[in-house]
Structures are given as C-alpha cells and as structure tokens.
Amino acid sequence: MATTPETIAFERGIRPILQIVLPDKGDAVLNFHPDPTLQERIEELAAKSTEGALTDQERAEYEGYVRANKFIALLQRQARQFLGTTS
C-alpha cells in the first residue's frame, strides 16, 4: 500500500482503536479471508472492470470492495506489526 498523506493520517486516526482490538483479535485479523461467494463476486466485478464493462451501479459496488480491501490490508499490516510477525 502506498504511503500518502491520506494513508498516514488514516493510520494515525485508527491506531488508538487498533491498540484496543488487536491484542485480542490480531490473529483473527491476520487470518481473515472473505467468504467464497463474496470473493467470486469481487472477481466477477474485477474482470468486468478490466474489460470496461461495468454498469454505474457495479462500478460503485466494486469501488466499495476495493476500499474495503485496502482497509483490510491496512488492518492486517498493523496486526503483523503489533504481533511482531513478518508473514
């Protein structure tokens, strides 16, 4: 994930919450994967996006999944740092 002023500010803003959540849930955050039905939908939208074939509604849905994925990646990175793992 690119380090931008927005990313730095976002991470700084959520760090206090993560310090509450990660001691108990760090392993769960690291092991999180979307359910297969959701993953299939994301892949379907990604393929349509690559082809330039998304409707406006699908584009909005896909952008929501992209934002969620970035957030999950950030949580997982923070969890790795908190737990002292490198995987």
C-alpha positions in Angstrom: 0.0 0.0 0.0 1.4 3.4 -1.0 2.3 5.8 1.8 0.5 9.0 1.1 -0.5 11.8 3.4 -4.1 10.4 3.4 -2.9 6.9 4.3 -0.6 8.3 7.1 -3.4 10.4 8.5 -5.9 7.4 8.3 -3.5 5.1 10.0 -2.8 7.6 12.7 -6.5 8.1 13.2 -7.3 4.4 13.6 -4.3 3.5 15.7 -6.0 4.0 19.1 -8.8 1.7 18.1 -6.4 -0.9 16.8 -4.5 -0.8 20.1 -7.8 -1.8 21.7 -8.8 -4.5 19.2 -5.5 -6.2 18.2 -4.4 -7.6 21.5 -7.4 -9.9 21.4 -8.1 -10.2 17.7 -4.8 -9.8 16.0 -4.6 -13.5 14.8 -8.2 -13.3 13.6 -7.4 -10.2 11.6 -4.3 -11.9 10.0 -6.3 -15.0 9.1 -9.3 -13.2 7.7 -10.5 -14.1 4.2 -13.8 -13.2 2.5 -16.3 -15.9 2.1 -16.2 -17.7 -1.3 -19.4 -16.2 -2.6 -18.1 -12.6 -1.9 -14.7 -13.4 -3.4 -16.4 -14.7 -6.5 -18.5 -11.5 -6.8 -15.4 -9.4 -6.4 -13.5 -11.4 -9.1 -16.5 -11.1 -11.4 -16.6 -7.3 -11.0 -12.8 -7.1 -11.4 -13.0 -8.9 -14.7 -15.8 -6.7 -15.9 -13.8 -3.6 -14.8 -10.8 -4.8 -16.8 -13.0 -5.2 -19.8 -14.5 -1.7 -19.2 -18.0 -3.3 -19.0 -19.2 -2.2 -15.5 -22.5 -0.5 -15.1 -22.6 2.6 -12.9 -24.1 0.5 -10.1 -21.5 -2.2 -10.5 -18.7 0.4 -10.5 -19.9 1.8 -7.3 -20.1 -1.7 -5.8 -16.7 -2.6 -7.0 -15.2 0.6 -5.6 -16.7 -0.2 -2.3 -15.0 -3.6 -2.3 -11.7 -2.0 -3.4 -11.9 0.4 -0.4 -12.8 -2.5 1.9 -9.8 -4.5 0.6 -7.4 -1.6 1.3 -8.8 -1.2 4.8 -8.4 -5.0 5.5 -4.8 -4.9 4.1 -4.1 -1.9 6.4 -5.5 -3.8 9.4 -3.5 -6.9 8.6 -0.3 -4.9 8.2 -0.9 -3.2 11.6 -1.7 -6.6 13.1 1.6 -8.1 11.8 3.4 -5.1 13.3 1.6 -5.5 16.6 2.2 -9.2 16.8 5.7 -8.9 15.6 5.3 -11.2 12.6 6.6 -10.7 9.1 4.3 -13.1 7.1 
